Amino acid sequence: NETTVKAATDSGCWAGFSIYPDTKMDEDRMVTILRNHGTEKILVNSAADWGKSDPLKTRKVADAMLKAGFTEDDVDKVLWRNPVAFYGQSGRLQLDTPAPDTLHEGNSILRGGE
């Protein structure tokens, strides 16, 4: 949150923020943090867990960012490119979708068609 983000970003660490309705971090606070600390190494997530949560809060952060004057590139960076860069460090993140097989166990999806 606001009390720890400077220490995290100054040290070169990634900073992740969970956005919740009514409690913890909301989209307006997140926009303020982004204004004050930039978009480098910042990730945003939402939740669909116990208690009150809203899995669409990431979308609401995007809307709030645009309304506050951030560019679409800034939004893409915070909500897509930064998470890809962070999780990609593991070497296990695969973003390329494999081509679908034309046959599955010898059967085509055409089911007797051409």
C-alpha positions as CSV (number, residue, x, y, z in Angstrom):
1,N,0.0,0.0,0.0
2,E,1.0,3.6,0.2
3,T,3.3,3.0,3.2
4,T,5.4,0.3,1.6
5,V,5.4,1.0,-2.1
6,K,8.3,3.5,-2.0
7,A,10.6,1.1,-0.2
8,A,9.7,-1.8,-2.5
9,T,10.2,0.2,-5.7
10,D,13.3,2.0,-4.5
11,S,14.9,-1.4,-3.8
12,G,14.1,-2.7,-7.3
13,C,11.5,-5.1,-6.1
14,W,8.2,-5.8,-7.9
15,A,5.1,-4.4,-6.1
16,G,1.8,-6.2,-6.4
17,F,-1.5,-4.8,-5.3
18,S,-4.8,-6.6,-4.7
19,I,-7.8,-4.5,-5.4
20,Y,-10.9,-5.1,-3.3
21,P,-14.3,-3.3,-2.8
22,D,-14.7,-1.5,0.5
23,T,-11.6,-2.8,2.1
24,K,-7.9,-2.8,1.5
25,M,-6.9,-1.2,-1.8
26,D,-9.4,0.3,-4.2
27,E,-8.9,1.6,-7.8
28,D,-8.7,5.3,-6.8
29,R,-5.9,4.6,-4.3
30,M,-4.2,2.5,-6.9
31,V,-4.3,5.4,-9.4
32,T,-2.8,7.7,-6.8
33,I,0.0,5.2,-6.2
34,L,0.7,5.0,-9.9
35,R,0.7,8.7,-10.2
36,N,3.2,9.0,-7.4
37,H,5.4,6.0,-8.1
38,G,5.1,5.3,-11.8
39,T,4.2,2.1,-13.7
40,E,7.6,0.3,-13.5
41,K,7.4,-3.1,-11.8
42,I,3.9,-2.6,-10.6
43,L,1.3,-5.4,-10.9
44,V,-2.5,-5.2,-10.1
45,N,-4.8,-8.1,-9.3
46,S,-8.3,-8.6,-8.1
47,A,-9.9,-11.5,-6.2
48,A,-12.9,-13.8,-6.2
49,D,-12.4,-15.2,-2.7
50,W,-14.1,-15.3,0.6
51,G,-15.9,-12.2,1.8
52,K,-16.6,-9.3,-0.5
53,S,-14.5,-9.3,-3.6
54,D,-14.9,-8.3,-7.2
55,P,-12.9,-10.1,-9.9
56,L,-13.5,-7.2,-12.3
57,K,-11.6,-4.7,-10.2
58,T,-8.6,-4.9,-12.6
59,R,-10.9,-3.6,-15.3
60,K,-12.1,-0.9,-13.0
61,V,-8.4,0.1,-12.3
62,A,-7.9,0.3,-16.1
63,D,-10.9,2.6,-16.4
64,A,-9.8,4.7,-13.5
65,M,-6.3,5.0,-15.0
66,L,-7.7,6.2,-18.3
67,K,-10.0,8.7,-16.6
68,A,-7.0,10.0,-14.6
69,G,-5.1,10.7,-17.8
70,F,-2.9,7.5,-18.1
71,T,-2.5,6.3,-21.6
72,E,-3.7,2.9,-23.0
73,D,-0.1,1.9,-23.2
74,D,0.3,2.6,-19.4
75,V,-2.8,0.5,-18.7
76,D,-1.4,-2.3,-20.9
77,K,1.9,-2.1,-19.1
78,V,0.4,-2.4,-15.6
79,L,-2.2,-5.0,-16.4
80,W,-0.5,-7.1,-19.0
81,R,3.2,-6.5,-19.8
82,N,4.4,-6.1,-16.2
83,P,2.7,-9.3,-15.0
84,V,4.1,-11.2,-18.1
85,A,7.6,-9.9,-17.3
86,F,7.2,-10.8,-13.6
87,Y,5.8,-14.3,-14.1
88,G,8.0,-14.9,-17.2
89,Q,11.1,-14.8,-14.9
90,S,10.2,-18.4,-13.9
91,G,10.8,-19.6,-17.5
92,R,7.5,-21.5,-17.3
93,L,5.1,-18.9,-18.6
94,Q,3.9,-20.0,-22.0
95,L,2.0,-17.3,-24.0
96,D,2.1,-18.9,-27.4
97,T,-1.1,-20.9,-28.0
98,P,-0.3,-24.2,-29.6
99,A,-1.9,-24.9,-33.0
100,P,-4.9,-27.3,-32.5
101,D,-4.4,-30.8,-33.8
102,T,-6.5,-31.6,-36.8
103,L,-7.1,-35.0,-35.4
104,H,-7.8,-36.3,-31.9
105,E,-7.2,-40.0,-31.5
106,G,-7.7,-40.4,-35.2
107,N,-11.0,-38.4,-35.4
108,S,-11.4,-35.1,-37.1
109,I,-13.8,-32.4,-35.8
110,L,-15.7,-32.8,-39.1
111,R,-17.5,-35.9,-37.9
112,G,-17.8,-37.5,-41.3
113,G,-17.7,-34.2,-43.3
114,E,-14.9,-33.4,-45.7
